[in-house]
Amino acid sequence: MDTHLAFFDSTTYNRLTCMKHSIVQSVICFFSCITLFSCANPAGSSYSADSDTRSVAKIDIADAQMLFISSGTSTGSEGRSAQTSQTPVLYKLTTSGEVEPVSFLDSSDNAVSPAGTPVTVYNVNKTYIIVCMGKNSGTVYLVRKTDGSVNTLTAAPDAIQNGFINGRIIQTDASGSLYFIHSDSAALPARLYKTVTSSTRLMTIPVTPESVSVKGFTAAPDGTVMYHTAEHTYILKANGTGETLSETCTAYWTAPDGSIYYQTAGADDKANIMRLTIQQDYTSSFTAADTSIAEQITMESAWLLPLVDKLAIASVPDAQDHISLHTVYSTEKTVPAAISLPLQHVTAAASSGTYCYFAAKDKNDTSVAVRVNADNGQYDNVLPPGAYDVLSLTSADDGSITFRAKRINGGTYVLGTVSATGTLTILKEDTSLPDAALLQL
């Protein structure tokens, strides 16, 4: 075993922290855009504090299909009068298609004020989301999706690009444990942390040593983690042992089959894609993958797009006049060649089923949002070309998309959906720049 990668020593163990069920005391005047909680105040209101000191015990996301953070004026989902929002507000798109501010509640389901204002929201897995309030020093709520109950994390995930452009900042394994990078300050190394959620009390512990600074990672369902520093790439196994990858690794990811794949440089600077397998005795084995990737992938300028039976990687070459769509298969089959798409300056990407979705510029420098069949490269527009600059988008299993965009004519910002049959619906429109991307629950 590489002694550099012991799971945690006695010093680290003493830093183990248990999650507290009481949360920072705070208060609210919460304004709802409809009368869901018998409040008559209009949409676009913000959280404010008064003398109430009740604690947040629940966040009402039970009927949410989408979350996003926004501030500024809003016309609401049905053109209601504009109201000024002084601070960022966490909104939800409900299953009935309404846009509403999210309610923070105490243990008696009374509205209370959260500690700080929402900054970021992450979709962790099927069980949890994370809502970060304020900067890294602010409160971090771990929220259960089924009932909205909250706990707090003792370390906040660093909002850094984790490998790929859309690399998940928080990742999980099959046991429900969470993995994320955190640094106590800019002067200290960034470490990989693990939050164990399967025990009766949550525990957050660092799993990498203080002597190295973690630049990125990927976690597999079996608890295996691959991470890299400025000098090396490491494998951390579920039993706490680790090893240094002997080859120079230039990209890595977890595929839909649950395996970790990584890229090394082959002959003539071509790409070799290898599959990592951890055996029952925790020894490592490496096999070549079936893939269309021939050129070297640079994680920092590529999108990772999981599909039904494969993984797509959209690489943006230095020329910036096209994107290359590569496929990586978990089962042996005839792999099609990489697909070249006449798109550039990609601002958002998503995937579901057999389709990839891109918001970009076409060869005429027109803003477009397209749907691409990853099997054959055929694509069509999902939004009128030249109508919107799309900032973020998500796709659902039914083939619909939800997007945040700026109207090219008029300059307002919209939240909208496009159904699988192509019906465009604008749900919300305002004059302020959205503060965070859409989060599909």
N, C-alpha and C positions, 0 to 999 in steps of 0.2 A: 504493500500500500504506500502511496505517496504520502509521507508524513505531513506534507504541506496541506493535505486535505482531510485530516481527521475531522469528524463530524462537529464536535465542539468539546473544548477542554473545560477544566473546572472553572476557569475565569469566565468563559463564555456562558457556562451553565448557570453561574450565579447571576447572569444578566437576563435569564429567562423571566419573562413577565407574564402574569396571568391577567386575563381580560376582566375588567370591572363591569358590573351590570348597572351601576349608577353612573350617570353621565353628567358632564359639565352643566352646572345650573344656569338656566337662561329663560328668557321670556319672549312673548310675541304679541303683536296685533297682526293677525293673519287675514289677508283679504282674498276672498275666493271670487272667481269670475262667474260662478253660478251659485245657486243656493244649495249646493251639495251638503254643506254643513250649516245650513240655515243662516248663512251670512249674506248680507245684501250688498257688500262692497263690490265694485267693478273689477274687471280683469286688469292685469298689469301692475298690481300693488306689490309692495316689497315687505320684507320682514323688518320689524322694528322692536325695540326693547322698551319695557316699562318696569315697574317695581316687582312684577311677578317673578318668582324664583323656582318654578317647577322645572323638572328635568325632562328632556326628550326621551321617550320610551318607545316611540313608534313613528315611522314615516309612512304616510298613506300612499302606497304604490300598488294597492291590490288590483285596481282596474286599469293599470297602465300597460300599454304596449310599447311605448317609447318615452324616453326622458331626454331633456336637453336643458341647458342653462342659458338664460338670456336676460338682458336688462334694457331699459329705455322705454319708449312709447310703444303702444300696441293697439291695433284695431280689433283684436280678438278674432275668433274663428268665424264670426258671422258679422264682421264689420262694426262691432260695438265702438262706442266713443273712445278715443285715445286717452289713456291715463299714463302718467309719468311714473316710471319705476326708478327709484333712487339707487337701488342696489341690485346685484344679480339675483335672479329668482330661478329656482328649480321648477320646471314645468313638466307636465306629463301629457302625452297624447293618449286618451282613454280608448278602451276597446270600442266605444260608441262613436269615436271620431272627434271628441271634444278636446280642446286644449285648455288645461287648467293648472294653476299653481299647485304645487305639491304641499300637502299639509303636514306639519310636524306636530305630534301629539304627545301628551303625557300618559301616564298609566291609566288615567280615567278617560282617555280619548278626548281631552280638552286640548284646543290649539295652544301651543307654546312656541316660543322663539328658539331657533337653533343657535348654537354657539358659533357666531360669525356668519358669514354669507357663503353660499355654495360656490366652489371653484371648479371642481371636477367630479364627474360621476363615471364609475367603471362597472361594466357588466362582468362579474367574476365567473359565475357558472350558473347552472340551473337553480341553485339554491340561494345565492347571495348577489347583491350589488354592493359597491362601496361609494359613499358620498363624502368627499373631502371638503371641509369648511376652512376657508382662509388658506394661508400658506402652509409649508411643511409643519409649522408649529401649531396649526389649528387642529380642531377635533376631526377625527376620521371615523365615520359611522359605518359599521358593517351591518347591512340591512338584509333580513331574511325576506325573500320575495313573497312567500305564502301569506304572512301576516304583518309584514312591515316592522317587526320587532328589531331593536337595534342593540348592538354592543359597540364598544370603541376599540380601535386598534392602537397599540402603544407606539407604533412606528408608521409613518405615512409613506406610501409609495412615491418614489421620485418620478416626476413627470418628464422622463427622458425618452428619446427614441430607442426602443429595445430591438436592435437589429434592423429588421425590415421597416419600411415607412409606416406600415400599419401593424407592427409587432405589438402583441398584447403586453401591456405594462404589468398586469397581474395575471398569473397563470395558475392552474390548479392540477392536481393529480386525481386519480380515481377515488381516493379516500376523502377528498374534499379539502385537503390542505392547500393553502395559498402560498405563492412564491412571488416576491417582488424585490426590487433593489431600493435600498434606503441608505442615506448618509446623514449623520447627525449635523454636519455642517459642511460647507464647501471646502474646508481645510482638511477634512477627514476622508479616508477611503470609503467608497461606496461598497456596501456589503449586500450579499443576497440573504434575504430573510424568509423564514417559513412560519406561517401561522397554522397551527393544528386546530381544526374545527371539530374533529371526531370525538374529542374527550368532553367531559361534562363542563370543563372550564377551558376557554380558549387560551392558547399559549403562542406567543410570538418569540422566535429565537433566531439569531444569526447563524447561518450554516456555512459561511465562508470566513476565513481568518482575517484579522485586522491588517495583516501585512500586505494584502493585495487589494486593488480597487477593481470591482466588477464593472465591465462595460456593457454586457448584455447576457441573456440566458434564454433557454427554452426548457420547459418541463414536460415530461411524458406522463401518461396515466399511471404507469407503474412506480412513479416516484423518482425516476432517473432524471437528472438535470445535467444539461451541458451548458457551460458558461465560459466566457472568455475575459481575459485581462488585456492589457496592452502588449504583453509578451507571449502568452500561452492560451491554449484552450483546454478545459478540464472536463472530466466526467465525474459527477457526484452521484453515487448509487443510493438506492433506498435504504440500505443497511448502514449508511454513514461512511462507507469507504469511498475512496476516490482514486483517480489516476489522471495523469497528464496525457492528452492525446499526442501520439508520437508524430503524426503528420501535421503539416501546416494547414490549418483549417481557415477558409476564407468566408464561409457562410454555413449556417445550420438552421434547422427548423424541426418542429414536430408535425408529422403528417396526419391525415384523417385515420390512418390505420393504427395510430398510437406509437409509431416508431420515430426515433430521431434520425434524421438524415443530415449529412454534412458534405460540403464541397471541398475538394482539394484540387490542386493544379496538376493536370495531366500533361502528356506530351504536347509540344507546340502550343503551350498555354491554353489547351482545351480543358474542360471541366470534367473531373471525375466525381460522381455522386455516390456516396457510400451510405449504407444503412447500418445503424448501431443496434445490436441486440444484446440484452443483458440476460444471461442464462440463470437457471435456478440457483446455482452456486455463486452467483454474482460475478462470474467471469464475463468478459466482454468479447463479442465476436463482430466482425465487420464484413459485409457483403456488398457487391456492386448492385446499384439500383437500376430499374428500367426507367429511362428518362429521355426526353427530347433535348435536354440541356447540352449544348455543345460549347457555348461561350461561357466565360467566367461570369458568375453573378455577383454583383456588388450589393450586399444587403441594404445598405443605406439609401440606394436609389432603385429599390424594387419593392413590389407589392406581393404579399403572400395571400393566396386566394383558394381556400379549401372548397372542393367540389364533391359530388356524390362518390365517385370511384377513383379520384385522383386529386392531386394538388396542382394548382396552376401558379406559376410565378411570372409576374409581369415585370420585365426588366426594361429600364429606360437607359439606352446607350448614351454615350457622351454626345453623339450627334444631336440628340434631342428632337429628331424629325420623325421618329416612329417608336413604337414599343414592341418588344418581342414577348410573346406569350408562350411559355414553356410548360410542359406537363411532366409530372413525376408520378409513376404508378406504384402501388404496393403489391400488385400481382403481375406476373410475367405476361406480357402481351406485346403486339406490334405497336410501337410508339410512333405517333405521327410527328412530322417535323415541326419545329417551332413555327408559330404563326406570327407574321409581321403585320402590324396594324398602323395605318397612316394617322397616328395620333401623337400629340406632343403636349408637354406641360400638364401632366395629369394632376388634378387637384383632389380627386377622391376616387376610391375603388371599393367594390364589394363583390360578393359572389353568393350564389345559391343554386342548388340543382346542378345543371350542366352549363350555367351561364355566368359570365363575368360582366360587371358593369363598370364603366369608366366615365368620369367627368373630365374633359380635356379640351384641347384646341385641335381642330382638324388642319389639313394642309393649307387651307385658306385663312387660318388664324381665327376661325369662327368657333365660339364656345358651343360645345356639344355634350350631350350625355347619351351614351350608346350601350346597347346590350350585345354581348359577343357570345356566340356559341363556341365553347372551348373545344368542341370535337372537330369542327370544320372551319372555324374562323369567320363564318358569316356574321354580319352585325347589322343592326338597325338603330334608328334614333328612338329614345324613350321620352325625350323632351324636344320641343321645337328648336331647331338650330338657331343660335343667335339670340335666344330669348332670355337665358339665365346663365349667370356664372355660378356653378354649383360649388358650394363650400364643403359639404359633407353629404353622404348618402348611405343608406342601408338597404339591404334586400331581404325579402322574406321567402319562405319555402314555397308560397303560392305564386311566386313570380312578380309580386308587387314590389315597389320601391318607395321609400320615404326620403325626402331630401330637404336640405336647407340651402338657399341660394339667394343671390342678389339679382334683382331684375336689371337687365342691361338698359332698358328704357324706364326711367323713373327712379332708379336707385334704391327702392325699398327692398327689405329682406323678407323672404317668404319661407314658410314651412308648408310642404306639399306632399302629396302622394300621387303615384301613377299605378293604376291597377294592372293586372296581368293582361287585360284586354286593351290597355292604352288610355284609359280615362284619367285625365289630370284633374286633381282637386287641390285647391289652395286652402289650407286649414288655418293659417295665421299669417298676418302680414304686419311688419313694423318698420321703423326707421333706424333701428340700432343694429350694430354688428353683433351677431350671436357670439356668446362667450365660450361655448363648448360645443363639440360635435354631437351628433345624434347618437343615442344609445338604444339599440334594439334589445328589448327584454325577451 
